[in-house]
Amino acid sequence: MSRKTYKSQHLAKISLAVMGVGFVGTFPFQDTLWGTILQGGFEAGLVGGLADWFAVTALFRHPLGLPIPHTALLPKNRKRIIAGIISMLENDWLTKDSIRKKIATIPFAERLFPIAEQAISGQPVRTGIIKAIEHLLHSVDSKKIAPVIEVELKSKLNDIDASNYLPLAIEQLISRKYDEKALDFVLKEIDEWSKKESTKERLGRMAVDALENIKADGFMQFALKSFTNIVNEEKLGSIIQGLIQKGVISFQDPYNQNRQTLLFHINTKLQDIKTDKNLTLELNNIKDQMITEWKIEDKIIDFIEQLKQKANIFIESPNFYENYLLPLLIKAIESLKSDQEKVDAIESWIKQQITIFVDNNHSKIGKLVEENLEKLDNKTLIDMIENNVGKDLQWIRVNGAVCGFLIGLILVGIKLIF
């Protein structure tokens, strides 16, 4: 019970006691004029106070515990009172239309933006957002994502057509002079190979074998035998070796006509390759075969796990929120505020969702009130009402005693006059 309610009850009892004491105290003076008047006033005040006490008490309980008819009105009519309260809430005070009209007048977006701008700089939101990102990061299942990434990656690679990139590759090859570099590389290898002693011996044997296997008759046969008798394997090998080295040196000369002719021929062949459909088809087949046999799921899983670890370290860094995330959030809010079309869309969406929620749950308002009231027993409910309106109820008793006293004085005065 509140202090104010207790004081008002105390005051009501005092007023009733004053009237009773005054009524009894005037008996010795009832033969006098003022004694008669005061006795009539105190008598009426006592009757009025008792009547109001009975009336107020009868609302909540039986006066003096006696089962007098038409008393304890609140406990007897509890269900009807609760039903009336619920009906009044649903049909008069908190109707769907009244709630919708109220929702329509509230600028939700205008009020939410300042709240959001202030909240994102606070520690609770900072901690909440970081924990949400960390939870989202940890919930990423690498083993489930890896097959999806593998399928998408292979699909994109399969869509690559060699005919679109082969001309570009050849142009790069020519512009970077890889044809000349390739020729120089081959010439260098030939030169190094030709300088070997084993190469000279092999070339000599091959030349002698070739001469011996030449079929000729008469003078030509005699000439070949004479030549092979004069020139042995070593000499033939040296001759051929020298010829090869001279040929290499001549082709290594950038101004050599034979070199220029060979490079022109190579360049022409490369240009022809650009539109070679058979080569393009073969390259596509090789690419598709390589992609099909490419097992990269485990590597993708390792990559995702490494990426998650790095992202987690980055998120846990002290400056992540202030230097990276907070500026992005501020910029996003500013951008959103400046776009009136989006603001209107957000406003409309919020109001629509609240309206839908109200329409779907309007009946629960009364149900909620009913459930909460039904949880209270009669004593608790009566005490709650008395604590909230008890001051006014007690003043009814005080007013009854005071008004009765004044009316009593008036009535006695009129009685004495007439």
C-alpha positions as CSV (number, residue, x, y, z in Angstrom):
1,M,0.0,0.0,0.0
2,S,1.3,3.4,-0.9
3,R,2.1,6.1,1.7
4,K,-0.5,8.4,0.1
5,T,-3.3,5.8,0.3
6,Y,-2.4,5.0,3.9
7,K,-2.6,8.7,4.8
8,S,-6.0,9.1,3.1
9,Q,-7.4,6.0,4.9
10,H,-6.1,7.4,8.1
11,L,-7.8,10.8,7.4
12,A,-11.1,9.0,6.6
13,K,-11.0,7.2,9.9
14,I,-10.2,10.4,11.8
15,S,-13.1,12.2,10.1
16,L,-15.5,9.4,11.1
17,A,-14.1,9.3,14.6
18,V,-14.4,13.1,15.0
19,M,-18.1,12.8,14.0
20,G,-18.7,10.0,16.5
21,V,-16.9,11.7,19.3
22,G,-18.6,15.0,18.5
23,F,-22.0,13.4,18.5
24,V,-21.4,11.7,21.9
25,G,-19.8,14.8,23.3
26,T,-22.8,17.0,22.6
27,F,-25.2,14.9,24.8
28,P,-24.6,17.0,27.9
29,F,-25.3,20.2,26.0
30,Q,-28.3,19.1,23.9
31,D,-30.6,21.3,25.9
32,T,-28.7,24.4,24.8
33,L,-29.2,26.0,21.4
34,W,-25.6,25.5,20.2
35,G,-25.5,22.0,21.7
36,T,-28.6,21.1,19.7
37,I,-27.2,22.5,16.5
38,L,-23.8,20.8,16.9
39,Q,-25.4,17.5,17.9
40,G,-27.5,17.6,14.7
41,G,-24.5,18.4,12.6
42,F,-22.3,15.6,14.2
43,E,-25.2,13.2,13.9
44,A,-25.7,13.9,10.2
45,G,-22.0,13.8,9.6
46,L,-21.7,10.4,11.4
47,V,-24.6,9.0,9.3
48,G,-23.1,10.4,6.1
49,G,-19.6,9.0,6.9
50,L,-21.0,5.6,7.9
51,A,-23.2,5.5,4.7
52,D,-20.2,6.4,2.5
53,W,-18.0,3.9,4.3
54,F,-20.6,1.2,3.7
55,A,-20.9,2.2,0.0
56,V,-17.1,2.2,-0.6
57,T,-16.5,-1.0,1.3
58,A,-19.4,-2.7,-0.5
59,L,-17.6,-2.2,-3.8
60,F,-14.7,-4.5,-2.8
61,R,-15.9,-6.7,0.1
62,H,-18.7,-7.5,2.5
63,P,-18.9,-4.8,5.2
64,L,-17.9,-6.2,8.5
65,G,-17.7,-9.6,6.8
66,L,-21.5,-9.9,6.7
67,P,-22.9,-11.4,3.5
68,I,-25.2,-8.5,2.9
69,P,-27.0,-8.6,-0.5
70,H,-25.5,-6.3,-3.3
71,T,-22.1,-6.0,-1.6
72,A,-18.6,-7.2,-2.6
73,L,-19.6,-6.0,-6.1
74,L,-16.1,-6.3,-7.7
75,P,-15.4,-10.0,-6.7
76,K,-19.0,-11.0,-7.8
77,N,-18.7,-9.2,-11.2
78,R,-15.1,-9.9,-11.8
79,K,-15.5,-11.7,-15.2
80,R,-18.0,-9.1,-16.4
81,I,-15.7,-6.3,-15.4
82,I,-12.7,-7.9,-17.1
83,A,-14.8,-8.5,-20.3
84,G,-15.9,-4.9,-20.2
85,I,-12.3,-3.7,-19.9
86,I,-11.2,-5.9,-22.8
87,S,-14.2,-4.8,-24.9
88,M,-13.4,-1.2,-24.2
89,L,-9.7,-1.6,-25.1
90,E,-10.5,-3.5,-28.3
91,N,-13.6,-1.6,-29.5
92,D,-13.1,1.9,-28.1
93,W,-9.6,2.8,-27.1
94,L,-7.3,0.6,-29.2
95,T,-9.3,-0.3,-32.3
96,K,-7.4,-1.3,-35.5
97,D,-8.4,1.9,-37.3
98,S,-7.2,4.1,-34.4
99,I,-3.9,2.3,-34.3
100,R,-3.5,2.5,-38.1
101,K,-4.2,6.3,-38.0
102,K,-1.7,6.7,-35.2
103,I,0.9,4.7,-37.1
104,A,0.4,6.8,-40.2
105,T,1.2,10.0,-38.3
106,I,4.6,8.7,-36.9
107,P,7.7,9.5,-39.0
108,F,9.5,6.3,-38.2
109,A,12.4,6.8,-40.7
110,E,13.0,10.4,-39.5
111,R,13.2,9.2,-35.9
112,L,15.2,6.0,-36.7
113,F,18.1,7.7,-38.5
114,P,19.3,9.9,-35.5
115,I,19.0,6.8,-33.3
116,A,21.0,4.7,-35.7
117,E,23.7,7.4,-36.1
118,Q,24.1,7.7,-32.4
119,A,23.9,3.9,-31.7
120,I,26.5,2.8,-34.3
121,S,29.2,4.8,-32.4
122,G,28.4,3.2,-29.1
123,Q,30.1,0.2,-27.6
124,P,27.0,-2.1,-27.4
125,V,26.4,-1.8,-31.1
126,R,30.1,-2.1,-31.9
127,T,30.3,-5.3,-29.9
128,G,27.1,-6.7,-31.3
129,I,28.1,-6.1,-34.9
130,I,31.6,-7.6,-34.4
131,K,30.1,-10.6,-32.7
132,A,27.5,-11.0,-35.4
133,I,30.3,-10.9,-38.1
134,E,32.4,-13.3,-36.2
135,H,29.5,-15.7,-35.8
136,L,28.6,-15.4,-39.5
137,L,32.3,-16.1,-40.3
138,H,32.5,-19.1,-38.1
139,S,29.2,-20.5,-39.4
140,V,30.7,-20.7,-42.9
141,D,31.1,-24.5,-43.6
142,S,34.1,-24.8,-46.0
143,K,33.3,-28.4,-46.9
144,K,29.8,-27.4,-48.1
145,I,30.9,-24.3,-50.0
146,A,33.9,-25.9,-51.7
147,P,31.9,-28.1,-54.1
148,V,29.7,-25.2,-55.1
149,I,32.8,-23.0,-55.8
150,E,34.4,-25.9,-57.7
151,V,31.4,-26.4,-59.9
152,E,31.1,-22.6,-60.6
153,L,34.8,-22.2,-61.2
154,K,34.9,-25.1,-63.7
155,S,31.7,-23.9,-65.3
156,K,33.3,-20.5,-65.9
157,L,36.5,-22.1,-67.2
158,N,34.5,-24.3,-69.6
159,D,32.8,-21.2,-71.0
160,I,36.2,-19.9,-72.1
161,D,36.6,-20.4,-75.9
162,A,40.1,-20.8,-77.2
163,S,39.2,-19.0,-80.4
164,N,38.7,-15.8,-78.5
165,Y,42.1,-15.9,-76.8
166,L,44.3,-17.7,-79.3
167,P,44.6,-14.6,-81.6
168,L,45.4,-12.4,-78.6
169,A,48.1,-14.9,-77.4
170,I,49.7,-15.0,-80.9
171,E,49.7,-11.2,-81.1
172,Q,51.4,-11.0,-77.7
173,L,53.9,-13.7,-78.8
174,I,54.7,-11.7,-81.9
175,S,54.8,-8.3,-80.2
176,R,57.1,-9.6,-77.5
177,K,59.3,-11.2,-80.3
178,Y,59.0,-14.7,-78.8
179,D,59.3,-16.1,-82.4
180,E,62.8,-14.6,-82.6
181,K,63.7,-15.6,-79.1
182,A,62.5,-19.1,-79.8
183,L,64.6,-19.3,-83.0
184,D,67.7,-17.9,-81.1
185,F,67.1,-20.5,-78.3
186,V,67.0,-23.3,-80.9
187,L,70.1,-22.0,-82.7
188,K,71.9,-21.8,-79.3
189,E,71.0,-25.4,-78.5
190,I,72.1,-26.5,-81.9
191,D,75.4,-24.7,-81.6
192,E,76.1,-26.2,-78.1
193,W,75.1,-29.6,-79.4
194,S,77.3,-29.3,-82.5
195,K,80.4,-28.3,-80.5
196,K,80.4,-31.6,-78.5
197,E,83.1,-34.2,-79.5
198,S,80.5,-36.9,-79.3
199,T,78.4,-35.0,-81.9
200,K,81.4,-34.8,-84.2
201,E,82.0,-38.5,-84.0
202,R,78.3,-39.3,-84.5
203,L,78.1,-37.1,-87.5
204,G,81.2,-38.7,-89.0
205,R,79.8,-42.2,-88.6
206,M,76.5,-41.2,-90.0
207,A,78.2,-39.6,-93.0
208,V,80.4,-42.7,-93.7
209,D,77.4,-45.0,-93.3
210,A,75.4,-42.8,-95.7
211,L,78.2,-42.9,-98.3
212,E,78.7,-46.7,-98.0
213,N,75.0,-47.2,-98.5
214,I,74.8,-45.1,-101.7
215,K,74.2,-47.4,-104.6
216,A,76.3,-46.4,-107.7
217,D,77.9,-48.1,-110.7
218,G,81.1,-47.7,-112.6
219,F,83.0,-44.5,-112.2
220,M,80.7,-43.2,-109.5
221,Q,81.3,-46.2,-107.4
222,F,85.0,-45.8,-107.8
223,A,84.9,-42.1,-106.9
224,L,82.9,-42.8,-103.7
225,K,85.4,-45.5,-102.6
226,S,88.3,-43.2,-103.3
227,F,86.6,-40.4,-101.3
228,T,85.9,-42.6,-98.3
229,N,89.5,-43.8,-98.3
230,I,90.8,-40.2,-98.2
231,V,88.2,-38.8,-95.7
232,N,87.6,-40.8,-92.6
233,E,84.9,-40.5,-89.9
234,E,86.7,-37.9,-88.0
235,K,87.3,-35.6,-91.0
236,L,83.7,-36.0,-92.2
237,G,82.5,-35.2,-88.7
238,S,84.6,-32.1,-88.5
239,I,83.5,-30.9,-91.9
240,I,79.8,-31.4,-91.1
241,Q,80.3,-29.9,-87.6
242,G,81.9,-26.8,-89.1
243,L,79.1,-26.4,-91.6
244,I,76.5,-26.6,-88.9
245,Q,78.3,-24.0,-86.8
246,K,78.7,-21.7,-89.7
247,G,75.0,-22.1,-90.5
248,V,74.1,-21.3,-86.9
249,I,76.3,-18.2,-86.9
250,S,74.7,-17.0,-90.1
251,F,71.2,-17.5,-88.8
252,Q,72.1,-15.7,-85.5
253,D,72.9,-12.6,-87.5
254,P,69.8,-10.3,-87.3
255,Y,70.5,-8.9,-90.7
256,N,71.0,-12.3,-92.4
257,Q,68.5,-12.7,-95.3
258,N,67.9,-16.4,-94.6
259,R,67.1,-15.5,-91.0
260,Q,64.6,-12.9,-92.1
261,T,63.1,-15.3,-94.6
262,L,62.7,-18.0,-91.9
263,L,61.2,-15.5,-89.4
264,F,58.8,-14.3,-92.1
265,H,57.7,-17.8,-92.7
266,I,57.3,-18.5,-89.0
267,N,55.2,-15.2,-88.6
268,T,53.0,-16.3,-91.6
269,K,52.4,-19.6,-90.0
270,L,51.5,-18.0,-86.7
271,Q,49.0,-15.7,-88.5
272,D,47.4,-18.7,-90.1
273,I,47.1,-20.4,-86.6
274,K,44.7,-17.6,-85.5
275,T,41.9,-18.9,-87.7
276,D,42.8,-22.6,-87.5
277,K,39.6,-24.2,-86.4
278,N,41.1,-27.6,-86.0
279,L,43.7,-26.2,-83.6
280,T,41.1,-24.2,-81.7
281,L,38.9,-27.3,-81.3
282,E,41.9,-29.3,-80.1
283,L,42.8,-26.6,-77.6
284,N,39.2,-26.6,-76.3
285,N,39.2,-30.3,-76.0
286,I,42.5,-30.3,-74.1
287,K,41.2,-27.5,-71.8
288,D,37.9,-29.4,-71.1
289,Q,39.8,-32.6,-70.3
290,M,42.2,-30.8,-68.0
291,I,39.3,-29.1,-66.2
292,T,37.4,-32.4,-65.8
293,E,40.4,-34.1,-64.3
294,W,41.3,-31.1,-62.1
295,K,40.6,-32.1,-58.5
296,I,40.6,-28.8,-56.5
297,E,38.0,-29.3,-53.8
298,D,40.7,-29.9,-51.1
299,K,42.6,-26.8,-52.2
300,I,39.5,-24.7,-52.1
301,I,38.7,-25.9,-48.6
302,D,42.2,-25.0,-47.5
303,F,41.9,-21.6,-49.2
304,I,38.6,-20.8,-47.5
305,E,40.0,-21.8,-44.1
306,Q,43.0,-19.6,-44.6
307,L,40.7,-16.8,-45.7
308,K,38.5,-17.3,-42.6
309,Q,41.6,-17.2,-40.3
310,K,42.9,-14.0,-41.9
311,A,39.4,-12.4,-41.8
312,N,39.0,-13.3,-38.1
313,I,42.4,-11.8,-37.3
314,F,41.4,-8.7,-39.2
315,I,38.0,-8.4,-37.5
316,E,39.6,-8.8,-34.0
317,S,42.1,-6.0,-34.7
318,P,41.5,-2.9,-32.5
319,N,41.0,-0.5,-35.4
320,F,38.8,-2.7,-37.6
321,Y,35.5,-1.1,-36.5
322,E,36.6,2.5,-36.2
323,N,38.8,2.6,-39.3
324,Y,36.8,0.4,-41.7
325,L,33.3,-0.6,-40.6
326,L,32.1,2.6,-38.9
327,P,33.0,4.9,-41.9
328,L,31.1,2.5,-44.1
329,L,28.1,2.5,-41.9
330,I,28.1,6.3,-41.6
331,K,28.4,6.7,-45.3
332,A,25.6,4.1,-45.9
333,I,23.3,6.0,-43.6
334,E,24.1,9.4,-45.1
335,S,23.6,8.0,-48.6
336,L,20.3,6.5,-47.5
337,K,19.1,9.7,-45.9
338,S,19.9,11.7,-49.1
339,D,17.8,9.3,-51.2
340,Q,14.2,10.4,-50.5
341,E,12.8,7.6,-52.6
342,K,14.6,5.0,-50.5
343,V,13.6,6.8,-47.3
344,D,9.9,6.8,-48.4
345,A,10.2,3.1,-49.3
346,I,11.6,2.3,-45.8
347,E,8.9,4.4,-44.1
348,S,6.2,2.7,-46.1
349,W,7.7,-0.8,-45.4
350,I,7.9,-0.1,-41.6
351,K,4.4,1.1,-41.4
352,Q,3.2,-1.8,-43.5
353,Q,4.9,-4.3,-41.3
354,I,3.5,-2.7,-38.1
355,T,0.0,-2.6,-39.6
356,I,0.2,-6.2,-40.6
357,F,1.5,-7.1,-37.1
358,V,-1.4,-5.1,-35.5
359,D,-4.0,-6.7,-37.8
360,N,-2.7,-10.2,-37.1
361,N,-2.3,-9.7,-33.3
362,H,-5.0,-7.2,-32.4
363,S,-7.1,-9.8,-30.7
364,K,-4.1,-10.7,-28.5
365,I,-4.3,-7.3,-26.8
366,G,-7.4,-8.2,-25.1
367,K,-6.2,-11.7,-24.6
368,L,-3.0,-10.4,-22.9
369,V,-5.0,-8.1,-20.6
370,E,-7.3,-11.0,-19.8
371,E,-4.5,-13.4,-19.0
372,N,-2.8,-10.9,-16.7
373,L,-6.0,-10.0,-14.9
374,E,-6.9,-13.7,-14.5
375,K,-3.5,-14.3,-12.8
376,L,-4.6,-12.0,-10.0
377,D,-6.7,-13.4,-7.2
378,N,-9.5,-11.3,-5.8
379,K,-7.5,-10.0,-2.9
380,T,-4.6,-8.9,-5.1
381,L,-6.9,-7.3,-7.6
382,I,-8.8,-5.4,-4.9
383,D,-5.6,-4.2,-3.3
384,M,-4.3,-3.1,-6.7
385,I,-7.5,-1.0,-7.4
386,E,-7.5,0.4,-3.9
387,N,-3.8,1.4,-4.1
388,N,-4.4,3.2,-7.4
389,V,-7.8,4.9,-6.7
390,G,-7.9,4.5,-2.9
391,K,-7.1,8.1,-2.2
392,D,-10.2,9.3,-4.1
393,L,-12.3,6.5,-2.5
394,Q,-11.2,7.5,1.0
395,W,-12.0,11.2,0.2
396,I,-15.5,10.0,-0.6
397,R,-15.8,8.9,3.0
398,V,-14.3,12.2,4.3
399,N,-16.5,14.2,2.1
400,G,-19.6,12.2,3.2
401,A,-18.8,13.0,6.9
402,V,-18.1,16.7,6.2
403,C,-21.0,17.2,3.9
404,G,-23.3,15.3,6.4
405,F,-22.1,17.6,9.2
406,L,-22.8,20.8,7.2
407,I,-26.2,19.5,6.0
408,G,-27.0,18.5,9.6
409,L,-26.3,22.0,10.8
410,I,-28.5,23.4,8.1
411,L,-31.4,21.0,8.8
412,V,-31.3,21.7,12.6
413,G,-31.2,25.4,11.9
414,I,-34.2,25.2,9.7
415,K,-36.0,23.0,12.3
416,L,-35.3,25.5,15.0
417,I,-36.5,28.4,12.9
418,F,-39.8,26.8,11.9
